[in-house]
Amino acid sequence: MFANTDKMFSIMARTADLLERLAESLKPGTYPNLIGRLRMGAAPVATQLPAGLSLGWPELEACLPDAGLARGHVAQLAELHPGALATTLALRACAKAQQQGLAFGTDELWCAFIDPARSLYAPAVAQAGVRLDRLLVINPEPAALANVALRVVRAGVFAVVVIDASAGLASDVVHPLGNWVRAVRQMALALEGQQTGVLLLTDANQLASLPLPVAQRIELRRQSPQQLELRVAKDRWGRVSGWRRVALDEPGNVEKAALFEPREVKYAT
């Protein structure tokens, strides 16, 4: 089923200088069928998209403000330990955003995944429902991660931008954490008036002494293979919560527990 996926995925792993060409190809008027509505970075409020970025997982969305992750803002998925499924949730957001584009009559929606660890596995990404031909994967050096991420967000052409900072922040050569505070603030300014969802994946322990100025912070932990626990530690409207549990193996879940085992897509950070 995935015989050619690795080849396709390797072709997508390009440098950030592709952004200019991509932005040019998706500028308003290039695709008349979009009617200016679905270039997500610049999508106007009239598009009437939900306030929450859907994950296609009703039980989990019921635990989040707006029934999803903050759209038009920087949302942080902070893992308290490896394997707490931040990458899984980010890929589900990408898949749902692409499906949403199809619902509006276009397949042109792009997502971006900034992966300095080069750990994404193409067959698993495709299995998560993400269209690889509409996913731009960028592999910057850890020291350049914040600058590259800001550049991608400012491009304004992606429905979802995922920034995997969990490995970058652990690097000895990474910029001081204070630079991340500034970068997140600049991303927030770039997102004003947009409906792009920016998901920042981090290790919660690395940033315990320096909270980032994100609009939403979701903390994740997983103390058993059958259960994910999360809490809203920060929300732009003050809607925080205690720890809540979400089963991974109930029949109502779109994905079964096997998809959420630690071997999954970098499985899972």
Secondary structure, 3 states (H helix, E strand, C coil): CCCCHHHHHHHHECCCCHHHHHHHHCCCCCCHHHCCCCCHHHCCHHHCCCCEECCCCHHHHCCCHHHCEECCCEEEEEECCCCCCHHHHHHHHHHHHHHHHHHCCCCCCEEEEECCCCCCCHHHHHHCCCCHHHEEEECCCHHHHHHHHHHHHHHCCEEEEEEECCCHHHCCCCCCHHHHHHHHHHHHHHCCCCCCEEEEEEECCCCCCCCCCCCEEEEEEEEECCEEEEEEEEECCCCCCCCEEEECCCCCCCCCHHHHCCCCHHHHC
